[in-house]
Structures are given as C-alpha cells and as structure tokens.
Amino acid sequence: MSNDYPVIACDVLVIGGGSAGAMAAIRAKEMNPNQEVVVFEKGEIKYSGCIARGMDALNIVSIPGLTTPELYVESNSIACHGIMDEPANYRMAERSYDLLKKLESWDVCFPTDDKGEYEVLQVHPKGRFCVTMKEPELKAILAKRVHDTGVRVVNRTMAARLLKEGDRVSGAVGLNVRTGEIMVCKAKSVILTAGGLVRYSEERREPGDIDIDRAIEAGSSPIALDDLARRGHSTVNVLDRDKIATLVRRAVAEAIEQRAEAFL
C-alpha cells in the first residue's frame, strides 16, 4: 500500500528540539551510537526552545562537598508543597554535577573565581544549587552536538498526533508548520520534551504543544508536574502555592479520569 506522505522509522523519536530534547537526543546516541534517533522540532533546532539566546545558570547542581541530592529533594519538596516525583528528582540531582562537567567539556562557560570555585546562588528553600553560567550560545552548542552525533533533525515539523500500537506509543504524525505537509515517524521509543506541562491552561497553550491529557491517554508518564507547581498557573498568582498545588492535583485527576474513560 502506497502513501502520499513520507514514512520514516527510527529507534528513538524525540518530540521537541529545545534544551531537553537536544540533551535527550544526545544521550540516546551516547547510550547506543548505532541506533537511529530522530527529533521533531516545530522551529529551527539551533534557536528553538526557552534558551534560544543563552542561559545564565544551571539551576540544579549538587556540587560534592557543598550540597547533596538528598538535600535537594528535601528542598524541592518544600518549594512544591510535596508535589514531586521524588525518585526522578533525586536521580536528576545525583547526575547534575557530572552534567555540568560534560557541558564544560563542550565549551559551555561556567565562571569560576581565583580558587577555581563556581558561583553558586541560593534560590531554593534549603541549600545552594544554582550555578552561574555565562553562555549566550548554549542552544547553538547543543544543536551542533545533536548534529555531530548523527541525530536526524526534522525542523519546522510539530507532532500533531501520537501513534499507538496496542498499549504503547509507537511514533507520531508530524505536520510541517510552513507547508502543511504530513510526515509519519514510526519509533520503538518516543520521548516527549515539548514543554507542555507548564502550559496546561488554554491561555498558555501554544501551537505544537502536546496536551498533557492526550499524552497520558496515549500512555506516557509525566515526571515534571512539580515544575508546574513551581512555576504557577496563568490564572493564579505564582506565590499562592496552596492554590497552585490544588490546580495541579485537579489537572492530574482530570487527566487520569480521561485516560480511564478511554480505556473503558
């Protein structure tokens, strides 16, 4: 059977080419250089995402001798009123210092003083985890790394629909945002890094965002709901964390209910 649209296949499909998507694609290639990795990016990967013109800090770094992953989990739990995926947050903090050193090896600039120590700011309730960065070309550096590792980047293409086979996500339908052309990517694994969790409300949703409820319905497991609690909701003052926590719980409940209805 022939199609009037291209169909490609890969081992790993990353949806979203921002900082998280770029790092996910690079990591996939590091784990197995022989696997085929594809990125769907609705813009141009070199300047897409929230760090298009650089970044001033690596927000979560557990520096040995200064802080610990355990302290970060405790501190973040306070900031998020307990709405947190603890194992994922612990693992992130545990790997954070090695990630900083990896970024340094890619020529990302983290200023140090005369003693070679980083500038570390306190922005969390307990402990200092925010390491100053001065890198206006951070996204360009990550994008180059993505290309150099052999990742296939499909720019100007947003994921319009997730594909399913049985109980697993098996790829996505891509839509070119300029030409309207369709592309189908079949994948053994799909990673969503589309930034949608902090845009749950209609007011903040952007073209190309994959709704959290649709993602959960398709079988994905969100691990960053604490980020939504931290950043706030468009209709609630960001400092009113009790109301934010209530909204997050409500959003999760609605998503789970919709998934259950789809299953039944």
C-alpha positions as CSV (number, residue, x, y, z in Angstrom):
1,M,0.0,0.0,0.0
2,S,1.5,3.3,-1.0
3,N,1.2,6.6,0.9
4,D,1.2,10.2,-0.4
5,Y,3.3,11.2,2.5
6,P,6.8,10.1,3.7
7,V,7.0,7.4,6.4
8,I,10.3,7.1,8.3
9,A,11.4,4.7,11.0
10,C,13.7,5.1,14.0
11,D,14.7,3.6,17.3
12,V,14.0,6.8,19.3
13,L,11.8,9.7,18.3
14,V,12.3,12.9,20.4
15,I,9.4,15.3,20.1
16,G,10.6,18.8,20.7
17,G,14.1,20.2,20.0
18,G,14.6,22.6,22.9
19,S,17.2,22.1,25.5
20,A,15.6,18.9,27.0
21,G,15.0,17.5,23.5
22,A,18.6,18.2,22.4
23,M,20.0,16.6,25.5
24,A,17.7,13.6,25.2
25,A,18.8,13.0,21.6
26,I,22.5,13.4,22.5
27,R,22.1,11.0,25.4
28,A,20.3,8.4,23.2
29,K,23.2,8.4,20.8
30,E,25.7,8.2,23.7
31,M,23.9,5.1,25.0
32,N,24.0,3.4,21.6
33,P,25.7,5.3,18.7
34,N,24.2,2.8,16.2
35,Q,20.6,3.5,17.0
36,E,18.6,5.8,14.7
37,V,17.4,8.9,16.6
38,V,15.0,11.5,15.1
39,V,13.9,14.9,16.5
40,F,10.7,16.6,15.5
41,E,11.2,20.3,16.1
42,K,8.5,22.9,15.2
43,G,11.1,25.7,14.7
44,E,14.8,25.5,13.9
45,I,16.7,23.5,16.5
46,K,19.6,25.9,16.6
47,Y,17.5,28.6,18.2
48,S,14.4,26.8,19.5
49,G,13.1,26.4,23.0
50,C,13.4,28.6,26.0
51,I,17.2,29.1,25.8
52,A,17.3,30.4,22.3
53,R,19.6,33.3,23.3
54,G,21.6,31.6,26.0
55,M,21.3,30.9,29.7
56,D,22.6,32.5,32.8
57,A,22.6,29.5,35.2
58,L,22.3,25.7,35.5
59,N,19.5,25.8,38.0
60,I,20.0,22.4,39.8
61,V,23.6,21.2,40.5
62,S,24.5,19.2,43.6
63,I,28.2,20.1,44.0
64,P,30.1,17.5,46.0
65,G,31.1,18.9,49.4
66,L,28.6,21.7,49.2
67,T,25.2,20.0,48.8
68,T,23.7,16.5,48.3
69,P,20.9,15.0,46.2
70,E,19.1,14.3,49.5
71,L,19.1,18.0,50.4
72,Y,17.8,18.9,47.0
73,V,14.9,16.5,47.2
74,E,14.0,17.9,50.7
75,S,14.3,21.5,49.5
76,N,12.3,21.0,46.3
77,S,9.6,19.2,48.2
78,I,9.2,22.3,50.4
79,A,9.1,24.5,47.3
80,C,6.5,22.3,45.6
81,H,4.3,21.6,48.6
82,G,5.1,17.9,48.2
83,I,4.0,17.6,44.6
84,M,7.2,16.0,43.3
85,D,8.4,12.8,41.7
86,E,11.0,12.0,44.3
87,P,13.0,9.3,42.5
88,A,13.3,11.3,39.3
89,N,14.3,14.4,41.2
90,Y,16.9,12.5,43.2
91,R,18.4,11.0,40.1
92,M,18.5,14.4,38.4
93,A,20.4,15.9,41.3
94,E,22.7,12.9,41.6
95,R,23.7,13.3,37.9
96,S,23.8,17.1,37.9
97,Y,27.5,17.6,38.7
98,D,28.6,15.2,36.0
99,L,26.4,17.0,33.6
100,L,28.0,20.4,34.5
101,K,31.4,18.9,33.8
102,K,30.2,17.5,30.5
103,L,28.8,20.9,29.4
104,E,32.2,22.4,30.3
105,S,33.9,19.9,28.0
106,W,31.6,21.2,25.2
107,D,33.0,24.7,25.9
108,V,29.9,25.9,27.9
109,C,31.1,28.7,30.2
110,F,30.7,28.4,34.0
111,P,32.7,31.2,35.5
112,T,35.0,30.4,38.5
113,D,36.9,32.6,41.0
114,D,40.6,32.6,41.7
115,K,40.3,29.4,43.7
116,G,38.5,27.6,40.8
117,E,35.2,27.6,42.6
118,Y,31.9,28.2,40.9
119,E,29.5,30.9,41.8
120,V,26.5,29.1,43.4
121,L,23.3,31.0,44.3
122,Q,20.6,30.1,46.8
123,V,17.2,30.1,45.1
124,H,15.8,27.1,46.8
125,P,14.4,27.0,50.4
126,K,17.5,25.0,51.6
127,G,20.9,24.7,50.1
128,R,22.7,26.3,47.2
129,F,22.1,24.6,43.8
130,C,22.0,27.3,41.2
131,V,25.4,27.5,39.4
132,T,26.0,30.7,37.4
133,M,26.5,30.2,33.6
134,K,27.6,32.8,31.0
135,E,26.8,31.2,27.7
136,P,24.8,33.2,25.1
137,E,25.4,30.4,22.5
138,L,24.2,27.5,24.7
139,K,21.5,26.4,22.3
140,A,23.7,26.6,19.3
141,I,26.3,24.5,21.1
142,L,23.7,21.8,21.9
143,A,22.3,21.9,18.4
144,K,25.8,21.3,16.9
145,R,26.3,18.4,19.3
146,V,23.0,16.9,18.2
147,H,24.0,17.1,14.5
148,D,27.6,15.9,15.2
149,T,26.3,12.7,16.9
150,G,24.3,11.8,13.8
151,V,20.8,12.6,15.0
152,R,18.3,13.3,12.3
153,V,16.6,16.6,12.9
154,V,13.3,17.3,11.2
155,N,12.9,21.1,11.5
156,R,9.6,23.1,11.1
157,T,7.6,19.9,12.0
158,M,5.4,19.7,15.0
159,A,3.9,16.4,16.3
160,A,0.2,16.7,15.6
161,R,-0.7,13.2,16.9
162,L,0.9,10.4,18.8
163,L,0.6,6.9,17.2
164,K,-0.2,3.8,19.2
165,E,0.1,0.1,18.7
166,G,-1.7,-1.8,21.4
167,D,-0.8,-0.2,24.8
168,R,2.4,1.5,23.7
169,V,3.2,4.8,21.8
170,S,4.7,3.8,18.5
171,G,5.5,7.1,16.9
172,A,3.9,10.4,15.8
173,V,2.4,12.2,12.9
174,G,4.3,15.3,12.0
175,L,3.0,18.4,10.4
176,N,5.2,20.9,8.6
177,V,4.3,24.3,10.0
178,R,5.1,26.1,6.8
179,T,3.9,23.8,4.0
180,G,1.3,21.7,5.8
181,E,2.9,18.5,4.6
182,I,2.5,15.4,6.7
183,M,5.3,13.0,7.8
184,V,4.8,9.9,9.8
185,C,7.6,8.6,12.0
186,K,7.4,5.1,13.4
187,A,9.5,4.6,16.5
188,K,10.4,1.9,19.0
189,S,10.5,4.6,21.8
190,V,9.1,8.1,22.0
191,I,10.3,10.8,24.3
192,L,8.1,13.9,24.8
193,T,10.1,17.1,25.5
194,A,7.5,19.5,24.2
195,G,7.3,21.9,27.2
196,G,3.6,21.3,27.5
197,L,3.4,20.6,31.2
198,V,3.9,24.3,32.1
199,R,1.2,25.3,29.6
200,Y,-1.7,23.2,30.8
201,S,-4.3,26.0,30.7
202,E,-5.8,27.2,27.4
203,E,-4.4,30.7,27.9
204,R,-0.8,29.5,27.8
205,R,-1.1,26.7,25.2
206,E,0.9,27.3,22.0
207,P,0.6,25.7,18.6
208,G,2.6,22.5,18.6
209,D,2.2,21.8,22.4
210,I,1.0,18.3,23.1
211,D,-1.7,18.4,25.8
212,I,-0.8,16.5,29.0
213,D,-4.1,14.7,28.9
214,R,-3.6,13.5,25.4
215,A,-0.1,12.4,26.3
216,I,-1.3,10.5,29.3
217,E,-4.1,9.0,27.3
218,A,-1.5,7.7,24.8
219,G,0.4,6.0,27.6
220,S,3.1,8.5,28.6
221,S,4.1,9.1,32.2
222,P,4.8,12.7,33.1
223,I,7.6,13.2,35.6
224,A,7.7,17.0,35.9
225,L,4.5,18.0,37.4
226,D,6.5,19.6,40.2
227,D,7.7,22.1,37.6
228,L,4.1,23.2,37.0
229,A,3.6,23.6,40.8
230,R,6.8,25.7,41.0
231,R,6.1,28.0,38.0
232,G,2.4,28.5,38.7
233,H,-0.7,28.7,36.7
234,S,-1.7,31.5,34.4
235,T,-4.8,32.3,36.5
236,V,-3.1,32.1,39.9
237,N,-0.5,34.3,41.5
238,V,2.7,32.4,41.4
239,L,3.3,33.0,45.1
240,D,0.0,31.4,46.1
241,R,1.4,27.8,46.2
242,D,-1.6,26.3,48.0
243,K,-3.9,27.2,45.1
244,I,-1.3,26.1,42.6
245,A,-1.0,22.7,44.4
246,T,-4.8,22.3,44.2
247,L,-4.8,23.1,40.5
248,V,-2.0,20.6,39.8
249,R,-3.9,17.8,41.7
250,R,-7.0,18.7,39.8
251,A,-5.2,18.6,36.4
252,V,-3.7,15.2,37.2
253,A,-7.1,13.9,38.4
254,E,-8.8,15.1,35.2
255,A,-6.1,13.5,33.0
256,I,-6.3,10.2,34.8
257,E,-10.1,10.2,34.5
258,Q,-9.9,10.9,30.8
259,R,-7.4,8.0,30.4
260,A,-9.7,5.7,32.3
261,E,-12.7,6.7,30.1
262,A,-10.6,6.0,27.0
263,F,-9.6,2.6,28.4
264,L,-13.2,1.6,29.3
